[in-house]
Amino acid sequence: MQQSDDGFAERLREELARRRMSRQALADMARISLSTLEKALSGNRPFTLATVIRIEEALGTSLRGAHGTDIPSAGHDLAPEHMGAYSRAAIRWIEQEYMTLRASFDTPGAVFAYRSRIFWDDDAGHLRFSEGERPDGHYAQSGYVSMPNLSGYIYLITNEAGQYRMMMLGRPTRDARMFGLLSTLQFGAGSQLVPVASPIALVPSEQLDDLEPGLIDTGHDRFATCRGILDHAMANDFCRWRQ
């Protein structure tokens, strides 16, 4: 990888400029440290293959090919059976960037907002997702997308060493929004991890293009909008709460 570092770094800088994406946002989405990214881009440290793969997965494109073009499809246009055996042609509508809204785990009543991206992984032959622009960037998730016809639901799944985190989303509404339930882990007392769940909404980014990711509390000028969107999940039976 060292021999092509200069070309990779140049194509990466061009890609960031084209998308108007910050280095911090890329680091969060690729789940690498900003320091690692900065040092590699400046030539002070070589890009490792693992780092390159994480960056390409986060961006949804290969930067190692000629002129930074996407890796040509190897004919993997059908997802594995255990993910629903969906075809790429049938799911192109879902490939875009979203503003993700969920309940804040620390501030009662507030909304937490961050960006998510769903894209087709040419090498793997299925959809993947990645998260970015989170204030708690080290918790940003990435994983694969399952879309079985049997239930009609969309599952965004992270599996790290057997530890799962999952979003279960209904089919999109007329305005292309998806609503459902997030099941994950939250830090409790000390270092204890506690299961936690929340309604969640994925809204196409252009519909909330003026919203900055982060905590949306009652003093925020977009609180009513974001709270209303998130409450739509429970109010319209996209998910249910039972005790």
C-alpha positions in Angstrom: 0.0 0.0 0.0 2.9 2.4 0.7 3.8 2.7 -3.0 0.4 4.2 -3.9 -0.1 6.3 -0.7 0.4 9.6 -2.5 -2.2 8.8 -5.1 -4.7 7.5 -2.6 -4.2 10.6 -0.4 -4.7 12.9 -3.3 -7.9 11.1 -4.5 -9.2 11.1 -0.9 -8.6 14.9 -0.6 -10.4 15.4 -3.8 -13.3 13.3 -2.7 -13.6 15.2 0.6 -13.6 18.5 -1.3 -16.2 17.2 -3.8 -18.6 16.1 -1.0 -17.7 19.1 1.2 -17.0 16.6 4.0 -14.8 17.4 6.9 -11.9 15.2 7.9 -13.6 14.8 11.3 -16.8 13.5 9.7 -14.9 11.0 7.6 -12.9 9.8 10.7 -16.2 9.3 12.6 -17.8 7.4 9.7 -14.8 5.2 9.1 -14.3 4.7 12.8 -10.7 5.8 12.8 -9.0 8.5 14.9 -8.7 12.0 13.4 -5.0 11.9 14.3 -4.5 8.7 12.2 -6.3 10.3 9.2 -4.3 13.6 9.5 -0.9 11.9 9.7 -1.7 9.6 6.8 -2.9 12.5 4.6 0.2 14.5 5.5 2.5 11.6 4.6 3.8 11.2 8.1 2.3 7.7 8.4 1.4 5.2 5.7 -2.2 4.2 5.1 -2.7 0.6 6.4 -4.9 -1.7 4.3 -7.4 -1.8 7.2 -7.6 2.0 7.3 -8.1 2.2 3.5 -10.9 -0.4 3.6 -12.7 1.5 6.4 -12.4 4.8 4.5 -13.7 3.2 1.3 -16.6 1.5 3.1 -17.5 4.8 4.8 -17.5 6.7 1.4 -19.0 3.9 -0.6 -16.4 4.1 -3.3 -12.9 2.8 -4.1 -10.1 5.3 -4.1 -7.5 2.7 -5.2 -8.6 2.2 -8.7 -7.6 4.3 -11.7 -8.6 7.9 -11.3 -10.4 7.1 -8.1 -13.4 5.5 -9.9 -15.7 2.9 -8.2 -14.6 -0.7 -8.2 -16.3 -2.3 -11.2 -19.1 -4.6 -10.2 -18.1 -8.2 -10.1 -21.7 -9.3 -10.9 -22.7 -9.3 -7.2 -26.1 -7.7 -7.7 -28.0 -10.0 -5.4 -27.6 -9.9 -1.7 -27.0 -13.1 0.2 -30.1 -15.2 1.1 -29.6 -14.6 4.9 -30.0 -10.8 4.2 -33.1 -11.2 2.1 -31.7 -11.9 -1.3 -32.7 -8.4 -2.5 -31.4 -7.2 -5.9 -29.6 -3.9 -6.3 -32.0 -2.7 -9.0 -34.9 -3.1 -6.6 -33.4 -1.1 -3.7 -31.6 1.8 -5.3 -34.2 4.1 -3.7 -32.7 3.5 -0.3 -29.1 4.5 -1.3 -28.7 8.0 0.0 -27.7 10.1 3.1 -30.1 10.5 6.0 -30.4 12.6 9.1 -31.1 10.1 11.8 -33.2 11.1 14.8 -33.5 9.2 18.1 -34.4 9.9 21.7 -31.4 11.3 23.7 -30.3 8.7 26.2 -28.9 11.3 28.6 -31.4 14.3 28.4 -35.0 13.3 28.9 -37.3 14.5 26.2 -34.5 15.7 23.9 -33.6 14.4 20.4 -30.2 13.2 19.3 -29.4 13.8 15.6 -26.6 12.4 13.4 -26.0 11.5 9.8 -26.3 8.0 8.3 -25.5 6.8 4.8 -26.8 3.6 3.1 -24.9 2.4 0.1 -24.2 -0.6 -2.0 -21.0 -2.5 -1.4 -19.8 -3.7 -4.8 -17.3 -6.2 -3.4 -19.6 -7.7 -0.8 -22.7 -7.6 -3.0 -25.1 -6.1 -0.5 -26.2 -2.9 1.2 -24.1 -1.4 4.0 -24.6 1.6 6.3 -22.3 4.0 8.1 -22.8 6.8 10.6 -21.0 10.1 10.9 -21.0 13.6 12.3 -21.9 12.4 15.8 -20.6 14.4 18.8 -19.9 11.0 20.4 -18.0 9.9 17.3 -16.4 6.9 18.9 -19.9 5.4 19.1 -20.6 5.7 15.4 -21.8 2.5 13.9 -21.5 0.7 10.6 -22.7 -2.6 9.3 -24.9 -4.4 6.8 -28.5 -4.1 5.7 -31.0 -6.9 5.7 -34.3 -6.6 3.7 -36.3 -9.8 3.8 -39.6 -9.9 1.8 -41.2 -12.0 4.5 -41.6 -9.2 7.0 -41.2 -6.2 4.8 -38.9 -4.6 7.4 -35.4 -3.1 6.9 -32.7 -4.1 9.4 -29.5 -2.1 9.9 -27.2 -4.5 11.9 -23.9 -4.0 13.5 -22.0 -7.1 14.7 -18.7 -6.5 16.4 -17.2 -9.7 17.9 -20.7 -11.1 18.5 -22.0 -7.8 20.0 -25.1 -6.7 18.2 -26.9 -3.4 17.7 -29.9 -3.2 15.4 -32.4 -0.7 13.8 -35.7 -2.2 12.6 -37.3 0.1 10.1 -40.6 0.1 8.3 -40.9 0.7 4.6 -40.5 4.4 3.6 -43.4 6.8 3.8 -44.5 9.0 0.8 -41.9 11.5 1.7 -39.2 8.8 1.8 -38.8 8.8 5.6 -38.3 5.6 7.5 -39.4 5.0 11.1 -38.8 2.2 13.6 -37.0 1.0 16.7 -33.3 1.1 17.7 -32.0 -1.6 20.1 -28.5 -1.0 21.5 -26.4 -0.8 24.6 -25.8 2.3 26.8 -23.2 2.8 29.6 -24.8 2.5 33.0 -23.2 2.6 36.4 -19.4 2.5 36.1 -18.5 0.6 33.0 -21.7 -1.6 33.0 -23.5 -1.8 29.7 -27.3 -1.7 29.8 -29.8 -2.6 27.0 -31.7 0.4 25.8 -34.3 1.0 23.0 -35.7 4.1 21.3 -37.9 5.1 18.4 -35.8 6.2 15.5 -36.4 8.1 12.3 -34.3 8.3 9.1 -35.1 11.4 7.1 -33.5 12.2 3.7 -30.8 14.8 4.4 -32.1 17.4 2.0 -35.3 17.6 4.1 -33.3 18.7 7.1 -30.3 20.3 5.3 -30.1 23.2 7.8 -30.0 21.0 10.9 -26.7 20.6 12.6 -26.1 17.1 14.1 -26.0 16.9 17.9 -28.4 17.3 20.8 -31.7 18.9 20.0 -33.2 20.0 23.4 -36.2 22.1 24.3 -34.2 25.4 23.8 -33.2 24.5 20.2 -35.1 26.3 17.4 -35.7 23.0 15.6 -36.8 21.1 18.6 -40.5 21.1 17.7 -39.8 19.8 14.2 -37.4 17.1 15.3 -39.6 16.0 18.2 -42.6 15.9 15.9 -40.8 13.7 13.4 -39.6 11.3 16.0 -43.0 11.1 17.8 -44.5 10.0 14.4 -42.9 6.6 14.9 -45.0 5.8 17.9 -48.1 7.8 17.0 -48.5 6.0 13.6 -47.7 2.5 14.8 -44.3 2.1 13.3 -43.2 0.7 16.6 -44.9 0.0 20.0 -43.9 0.3 23.6 -45.1 -2.4 26.1 -44.4 -2.7 29.8 
